Each structure stands twice: as C-alpha cells, then as structure tokens.
C-alpha cells in the first residue's frame, strides 16, 4: 500500500498538466477573439470612416498644392446623384468667429474626419477643378470646417491674398464673414499659413452641400508652385440621418 508521500509527486504533476492545459486554452480563446475583432472591422462597409473618426488628422491646415488628401475612394467629378442635388428646406446652423476659435482650441473634430470618400488632388489646382468629399452623419455633432493656404514665407502669403478670394457657401447661400475665424500660423518648416475656420453647430436632416470657392484673380506663386488664374472648388456633400 502506497503512503501519502508516495502520491504527492503524482498530484503535483497532474496540477502542472492542468495549469498548462488551461494556459493553452486561454491563449487559443484570446487568439480567436482577436481574429474575430479584426474580421469584424475588416468587413465593415465604412471601415475608413471608423478609422477617420477615431484617428482624425491633427492639423487644421490643408494646402491643396503639396499636401494631397489621402486617397480612399476617388471621386473625379459630380456623380448623377450629386448633380441631381435638391436644396433642403432648412440648412445647418453655423457658429460665430469666436465660437470657431473656441472649437479649434478645444480640439473639436473636422468635417473631413467623417468622410467616407475623399478626392484625389493634383500638385497644382486648375481652374474649374472640383474636389468632392462624401460624408454621412448618423449621430451629428458640432464640427469644424476649415480651409487653409500656405506659402514659403509670410511676405509671399500677404502678397498672395492681394489677389486670392475665399468664399464659403452652404446650400448655395454665401457665409457671412462674421462666421469665419481667420488666423495666420507658422509651421515647423518655416512656411506661413492662413486658415479660414467656421463651425457647424446644429445639423438638420437632409443632404447638404458645403463649398469653399478659391479664386485666383491672376497667376499665383506660393513659393513652391504657380497656380493659374481661375476658381477651384472644394465640395462637401453631407447626408444627415
């Protein structure tokens, strides 16, 4: 007959085996959960929108010439749906210039953060170019709407804006200047930028058309490139459910 001391090593061995088995099962379960999570986000139809929402661009300055928008789903021009746009009965409400400044300082999200599709932009904008963003909002919140222009120096920036016109338009109605916060900033590389910012504080249901018209009344040199005279347009087609 075996004593208790004879059985002890066998019990310890069994315990080690159970611990090893449980550890392996835990690793397998965690691996399956990780694969399921990756598969869930991979097959989401608006996975780019999810990424943009939670990891938005940290900079408010967008210089169309040398900083093209990230390519997701290119939209070369107006689609049949966009061309058939009908003006909604009520437009979203924009904030004041002071509210736009506060929104920038508080770190509010930019309207581009929710884009499902963004346009490809060339190195040099041409007269008549239209760059279209497709945006859908299911749980609308106040957002920042900004246009920025940069040059290699402050002197060139000032000269450029003697023959550059910026116009914000919402559903075919021009936005008053008292709704736009204008700010000059300097970048780490020494370039000088001028940002035009407003906020969309209250949304209404429907499909809304936000536009920024940039007009050069004569050929414009920003220190990097020369842009022909004419108007190009940034258009945001925003559907609010």
C-alpha positions in Angstrom: 0.0 0.0 0.0 1.4 3.5 -1.0 1.7 6.2 1.6 0.5 9.8 1.2 4.1 10.8 0.5 4.2 8.4 -2.5 1.1 10.1 -4.0 2.3 13.7 -3.6 4.5 13.9 -6.7 1.8 12.4 -8.9 -0.7 15.1 -7.7 1.9 17.9 -8.4 2.4 16.5 -11.9 -1.3 16.5 -12.5 -1.7 20.0 -11.3 1.1 21.2 -13.6 -0.6 19.5 -16.5 -3.9 21.1 -15.7 -2.2 24.6 -15.5 -0.5 24.0 -18.8 -3.8 22.9 -20.4 -5.7 25.9 -19.0 -3.0 28.3 -20.2 -3.1 26.8 -23.7 -6.9 27.1 -23.8 -6.7 30.7 -22.7 -4.2 31.5 -25.5 -6.4 29.9 -28.0 -9.5 31.8 -26.8 -7.7 35.1 -26.9 -6.4 34.4 -30.4 -9.9 33.5 -31.6 -11.3 36.8 -30.1 -8.6 38.8 -31.7 -9.3 37.2 -35.1 -13.0 37.9 -34.7 -12.4 41.5 -33.8 -10.1 42.0 -36.9 -12.6 40.3 -39.1 -15.4 42.5 -37.8 -13.7 45.8 -38.6 -12.3 44.4 -41.9 -15.7 43.7 -43.3 -17.3 46.9 -42.1 -18.5 48.8 -45.2 -17.4 52.1 -43.8 -14.1 51.0 -42.2 -12.3 54.1 -43.5 -14.9 56.3 -41.8 -14.4 54.4 -38.5 -10.7 55.0 -38.7 -11.0 58.6 -39.6 -13.5 59.3 -36.8 -11.3 57.9 -34.0 -7.9 58.9 -35.5 -8.6 62.3 -37.2 -5.9 64.4 -38.8 -4.3 66.6 -36.0 -3.7 69.6 -38.3 -6.1 72.3 -39.3 -4.1 73.5 -42.2 -4.8 71.9 -45.6 -2.7 73.2 -48.5 -4.1 71.7 -51.7 -1.0 72.1 -53.7 1.7 70.0 -52.0 -0.4 68.1 -49.4 -2.9 65.9 -51.3 -5.8 64.4 -49.4 -5.4 60.7 -48.5 -6.7 58.5 -51.2 -9.7 56.4 -50.2 -12.4 56.2 -52.8 -11.6 58.7 -55.6 -14.5 60.9 -56.8 -13.3 62.5 -60.1 -16.4 64.7 -60.6 -20.1 65.1 -59.9 -22.0 61.8 -60.0 -25.6 61.7 -61.2 -26.8 61.8 -57.6 -24.6 64.8 -56.8 -25.7 66.6 -59.9 -29.3 66.0 -59.1 -29.0 67.5 -55.6 -32.0 69.4 -54.4 -31.6 72.2 -51.8 -33.0 71.1 -48.4 -35.7 73.2 -46.7 -33.5 74.1 -43.8 -29.7 74.4 -43.6 -27.4 73.6 -40.7 -26.6 76.5 -38.3 -23.0 77.9 -38.3 -21.3 79.4 -35.3 -19.6 82.8 -34.9 -16.0 83.5 -35.5 -15.4 83.5 -31.7 -17.1 80.0 -31.5 -14.9 78.8 -34.3 -11.8 79.9 -32.4 -13.0 78.2 -29.2 -13.7 75.0 -31.2 -10.2 74.9 -32.5 -8.7 75.4 -29.1 -10.9 72.7 -27.6 -9.8 70.1 -30.2 -13.2 69.6 -31.9 -13.3 67.3 -34.9 -13.0 68.4 -38.5 -15.7 67.7 -41.1 -13.2 65.7 -43.1 -12.9 63.2 -40.2 -16.2 61.7 -41.2 -15.5 61.5 -45.0 -16.4 58.1 -46.5 -14.7 59.1 -49.7 -12.2 61.9 -50.4 -10.9 63.3 -53.7 -7.6 62.9 -55.3 -5.9 66.3 -55.7 -3.2 67.2 -58.2 0.0 69.0 -57.3 -1.4 72.2 -58.9 -5.1 73.1 -58.9 -6.6 74.0 -62.2 -9.4 76.5 -62.9 -12.7 74.6 -62.8 -11.4 71.7 -60.6 -14.0 70.4 -58.2 -12.8 68.2 -55.2 -15.7 66.3 -53.6 -15.9 64.8 -50.2 -18.7 62.3 -49.4 -19.8 62.5 -45.8 -22.6 60.7 -43.9 -23.6 61.6 -40.3 -25.7 59.3 -38.2 -25.2 61.0 -34.9 -24.3 64.6 -35.8 -22.2 66.7 -33.6 -20.7 70.2 -33.9 -17.8 70.1 -36.4 -15.0 72.3 -37.6 -15.0 73.4 -41.3 -11.7 74.9 -42.4 -9.7 75.9 -45.5 -6.0 76.7 -45.2 -3.4 78.1 -47.7 0.3 78.0 -47.0 3.3 79.7 -48.7 7.1 79.6 -48.1 7.1 82.9 -46.3 4.8 85.5 -44.6 5.6 88.1 -47.2 4.5 85.7 -50.0 1.4 84.9 -48.0 0.4 88.5 -47.8 1.1 89.1 -51.5 -0.9 86.0 -52.5 -4.0 87.3 -50.7 -4.0 90.6 -52.6 -5.4 88.5 -55.5 -6.9 85.5 -53.8 -10.6 85.3 -52.8 -12.0 82.7 -50.4 -15.8 82.1 -50.2 -17.7 79.7 -48.0 -21.1 78.6 -49.2 -23.8 76.4 -47.6 -26.7 75.1 -49.7 -26.0 77.8 -52.3 -26.0 80.6 -49.7 -22.8 82.5 -49.0 -21.5 82.5 -45.4 -21.1 85.9 -43.8 -17.5 86.9 -42.8 -18.5 87.3 -39.1 -19.0 83.5 -39.1 -15.3 82.8 -40.1 -12.3 82.9 -37.9 -9.2 83.9 -39.8 -5.8 83.1 -38.3 -2.2 83.2 -39.6 0.1 80.4 -38.3 3.7 79.4 -38.9 4.7 75.7 -39.5 7.8 74.0 -38.2 9.4 74.1 -41.7 9.1 77.9 -41.7 6.1 78.1 -44.0 3.4 80.6 -43.3 -0.3 79.7 -43.4 -3.7 81.4 -43.3 -6.6 79.4 -42.1 -10.3 80.2 -42.6 -12.4 78.4 -40.0 -16.1 78.1 -39.1 -18.1 75.6 -37.1 -21.3 73.7 -37.9 -23.1 73.9 -34.5 -26.5 72.5 -35.3 -27.4 70.0 -38.1 -30.7 69.4 -39.9 -31.7 66.3 -41.6 -31.2 66.0 -45.4 -28.4 66.2 -47.9 -26.4 69.4 -47.6 -23.8 71.0 -49.9 -20.9 72.8 -48.3 -18.5 74.5 -50.7 -15.3 76.5 -50.5 -14.5 78.5 -53.6 -10.9 79.5 -54.1 -10.4 82.1 -56.8 -7.0 83.4 -58.0 -7.6 86.6 -60.0 -4.1 86.3 -61.5 -1.4 83.6 -61.6 -0.3 82.9 -58.0 3.1 81.7 -56.8 3.1 80.3 -53.3 6.9 79.8 -53.3 6.6 76.2 -54.5 4.3 76.3 -57.5 2.5 78.7 -59.8 -1.3 78.4 -59.9 -3.3 79.6 -63.0 -5.9 82.3 -62.6 -9.4 80.9 -62.0 -11.6 79.2 -59.5 -11.4 75.7 -58.0 -14.0 74.3 -55.5 -13.9 72.0 -52.5 -17.3 70.5 -52.1 -18.6 68.5 -49.1 -21.8 66.5 -49.8 -23.1 65.8 -46.2 -26.0 63.5 -45.6 -27.5 63.8 -42.2 -29.9 61.0 -40.9 
